[in-house]
Amino acid sequence: MTQNQEAPTRNHLRNLWYFAVHAHTLNPGEIRPKQILGEPVLLGRTKAGEVFALRDLCPHRGVPLSRGRMVDDTVECPYHGWRFAPSGQCRLIPSLVGQEGVDPLRIHVYRYPVREQNGLVWIYMAEDERSPAPTQEPPRLPVAPQARPTLIEAQLFPCPIDHAVVGLMDPAHGPFVHKAWWWRSQRSSYAKEKKYEPSPMGFTMVTHTPSSNSTLYKLLGGDRTTEISFQLPGTRIEHIKAGQSEIIGLTTCTPLNASETEVTQTFFWNLSWLAPFKPIAQIVARTFLGQDRKIVTDQMEGLKYNPRMMLIQDADTPAIWYFRLKKEWTDALAERREFTNPVKPATLRWRS
């Protein structure tokens, strides 16, 4: 048993992509506010369908631009009518008469890099406004380019991102937190042995046969396999196969601020027979994620007293890797050098 020397930190990782919103929730001509990493962000979509993100503060008097409206594909501030293009460039200052020596085109609101793919909108949270353009792209899912989410469940966890991530990657909490007839019970505990390998920005539980004691897995039939990968800052991808059937589960942790994290589960599948059961699947997803949310909420009650916490081998090794990955990314960024994945191939054993 080892003491946790890599305690959770509230420092959010920068120069990385975070999940922002599902694309279908942002209509053409719409703008909306969202806090990400403690920053005020305005998300919008032009009439032509282009998604953009701006810092949600007017540089004139600091009013949130999201309180305004879209006018001719510009964002109009509700205070003095200054208008900003999706590029962040100011296009109009209504009060000018032409003798002030002020050129609106020289005024900008910071624009965040965004990507829209597979019905998902990702936002790049740079170290600062002077940071270079992203050198990497958002996570790629093992789905066709035209694939769109089949099922979505999102909940707000009242905790820093570290606790949300560690709780969701924890392989030993299942029998105690997720007690349901359709999943498993605390009485059904089995010895597990899984192989892990380093992968870009994280690690992967290599392809294996999933647990046979899950009712949900049994419904897929056939020879089932699954692969689970994690990458910074807080993205988990599970790829389940059973013959020609596939389910891809994407879990993203987006820190809104130092004490709140939005956890979103997005599923893609090609199971036509499952369509009539989608309402049931939605309830299952909501229940399952809600159980994780409840235990983290309970944990926050205990953490008010600032207890010393532990991470043990092997069940907590993914959490240990997570903190090492965070430290290496932070150090590499500070030292202006390439990131070196600290995770080594390993076989982990635990009972759950």
Residue pairs with C-beta under 8 A, 6 or more apart in sequence:
1 310
1 312
2 310
2 311
2 312
2 313
3 308
3 310
4 308
4 309
4 310
4 311
6 311
6 320
6 323
6 324
6 327
7 309
7 323
8 160
8 162
8 163
8 166
8 323
9 162
9 326
10 160
10 162
10 258
11 330
12 37
12 38
12 125
12 161
12 233
12 255
13 232
13 233
13 326
13 329
13 330
14 37
14 125
14 126
14 127
14 131
14 333
15 124
15 125
15 126
15 127
15 131
15 134
15 333
16 124
16 125
16 232
16 233
16 329
17 115
17 122
17 123
17 124
17 125
17 134
17 136
17 137
17 138
17 139
17 233
18 36
18 37
18 122
18 123
18 124
18 125
18 233
18 234
18 252
18 254
18 255
19 120
19 121
19 122
19 235
19 252
19 254
19 264
20 34
20 36
20 41
20 43
20 53
20 114
20 121
20 122
20 123
20 254
21 34
21 43
21 121
22 119
22 120
22 121
22 149
22 152
22 266
23 51
23 116
23 119
23 120
23 121
24 119
24 148
26 32
26 43
26 44
26 45
26 51
26 121
27 45
28 45
28 46
28 47
28 48
28 49
29 45
29 46
29 47
29 70
30 44
30 45
30 70
31 42
31 43
31 44
31 65
31 66
31 68
31 69
31 70
31 75
32 42
32 43
32 44
32 66
33 40
33 41
33 42
33 43
33 56
33 64
33 66
34 41
34 42
34 43
34 256
35 41
35 256
35 257
36 123
36 125
36 254
36 255
36 256
37 125
37 255
37 256
37 257
38 255
38 256
38 257
38 258
39 55
39 125
40 55
40 56
40 57
40 64
41 53
41 54
41 55
41 56
41 112
41 123
42 53
42 54
42 55
42 56
42 64
42 65
42 66
42 75
43 51
43 52
43 53
43 121
43 123
44 51
44 52
44 53
44 54
44 70
44 75
44 86
45 51
45 52
46 52
46 73
46 86
47 73
48 73
50 86
51 114
51 116
51 121
52 86
52 87
52 111
52 114
53 111
53 112
53 114
53 123
54 65
54 75
54 84
54 86
54 88
54 109
54 110
54 111
54 112
55 109
55 110
55 111
55 112
56 64
56 65
56 66
57 63
57 64
57 65
57 109
58 64
58 65
58 77
58 79
58 82
58 109
59 90
59 107
59 108
59 109
60 77
60 79
60 80
60 82
61 79
61 80
63 77
63 78
63 79
65 75
65 77
65 84
65 109
67 78
68 75
68 76
68 77
68 78
69 75
69 76
69 78
70 76
71 83
72 83
73 85
73 86
74 83
74 84
74 85
74 86
74 91
74 92
75 83
75 84
76 82
76 83
77 83
77 84
80 93
80 94
80 95
81 92
81 93
81 94
81 95
82 90
82 92
82 93
82 94
82 104
83 90
83 91
83 92
84 90
84 91
84 109
85 91
86 111
87 108
87 111
88 108
88 109
88 110
88 111
89 105
89 107
89 108
90 104
90 105
90 106
90 107
90 108
90 109
91 104
91 105
92 104
93 102
93 104
93 107
96 102
96 104
110 129
112 123
112 124
112 125
112 126
113 123
113 124
113 126
113 133
113 134
114 121
114 122
114 123
114 124
115 121
115 122
115 124
115 137
115 138
116 122
117 138
117 145
118 141
118 143
118 145
118 147
118 148
118 149
118 268
119 147
119 148
119 149
120 138
120 149
120 250
120 266
122 138
122 139
124 134
126 134
127 333
139 231
139 235
139 237
139 250
141 147
141 237
141 248
141 250
141 268
142 237
142 239
142 246
142 248
143 248
143 268
147 268
148 268
149 266
149 267
149 268
150 267
150 268
150 269
150 278
151 266
151 267
151 269
151 278
151 281
151 282
151 285
152 264
152 265
152 266
152 267
153 264
153 265
153 282
153 285
153 286
153 289
154 262
154 263
154 264
154 265
155 262
155 263
155 286
155 289
155 290
155 293
156 256
156 260
156 261
156 262
156 263
156 293
157 163
157 164
157 260
157 261
157 262
157 263
157 292
157 293
157 296
157 297
158 259
158 260
158 296
158 297
158 300
159 259
159 260
159 261
159 296
159 297
159 299
159 300
160 255
160 258
160 259
160 261
161 233
161 234
161 253
161 254
161 255
161 261
162 322
162 323
163 261
163 296
163 299
163 300
163 303
164 234
164 253
164 261
164 263
164 296
165 234
165 253
165 322
166 319
166 322
167 173
167 292
167 295
167 296
167 299
168 236
168 251
168 253
168 263
168 292
169 230
169 236
169 318
169 319
169 322
170 315
170 316
170 318
170 319
171 192
171 194
171 315
171 318
171 348
171 350
171 352
172 315
172 316
172 350
172 351
172 352
173 295
173 352
174 183
174 184
174 352
175 184
175 185
175 186
175 187
175 188
175 189
175 352
176 186
177 291
177 292
177 295
178 184
178 288
178 291
179 185
179 186
180 287
181 215
182 215
182 216
182 284
183 214
183 215
183 216
183 288
184 211
184 213
184 214
188 213
189 351
189 352
190 211
190 213
190 351
190 352
191 349
191 350
191 351
192 211
192 348
192 349
192 350
192 351
192 352
193 347
193 348
193 349
194 205
194 206
194 208
194 347
194 348
195 205
195 206
195 208
195 345
195 346
195 347
196 203
196 204
196 205
196 206
196 318
196 343
196 345
196 346
196 347
196 348
197 203
197 204
197 206
197 345
198 204
198 341
198 343
198 344
198 345
199 229
199 231
200 231
200 341
201 231
201 232
201 325
201 329
201 339
201 341
202 229
202 230
202 231
202 232
202 235
202 321
202 325
202 341
202 343
203 229
203 230
203 318
203 321
203 343
204 227
204 228
204 229
204 230
205 227
205 228
205 229
206 227
207 225
207 226
207 227
208 225
208 226
208 227
209 223
209 224
209 225
209 226
210 217
210 224
210 225
210 226
210 240
211 217
212 218
216 284
217 224
217 240
220 240
220 242
220 245
220 247
221 242
221 243
222 242
222 243
222 245
223 242
223 243
224 240
224 241
224 242
225 240
225 241
225 242
226 238
226 239
226 240
226 241
227 238
227 239
228 236
228 237
228 238
228 239
229 236
229 237
230 236
230 237
230 318
230 322
232 325
232 326
232 329
233 253
234 252
234 253
234 254
234 255
234 261
235 250
235 251
235 252
235 253
236 249
236 250
236 251
236 252
237 248
237 249
237 250
237 251
238 247
238 248
238 249
238 251
239 246
239 247
239 248
240 246
240 247
240 248
240 249
244 270
245 269
245 270
245 271
246 268
246 269
246 270
247 267
247 268
247 269
247 271
248 267
248 268
248 269
249 265
249 266
249 267
250 265
250 266
250 267
250 268
251 263
251 264
251 265
251 266
252 263
252 264
252 266
253 261
253 262
253 263
254 261
254 262
254 263
254 264
255 261
255 262
256 262
263 289
263 292
263 293
265 285
265 289
267 281
267 285
274 281
310 316
311 319
311 320
314 348
314 349
314 350
315 348
315 350
315 352
317 346
317 348
318 348
321 342
321 343
324 342
324 343
325 341
325 342
325 343
328 339
328 340
328 341
328 342
329 339
332 338
332 339
332 340
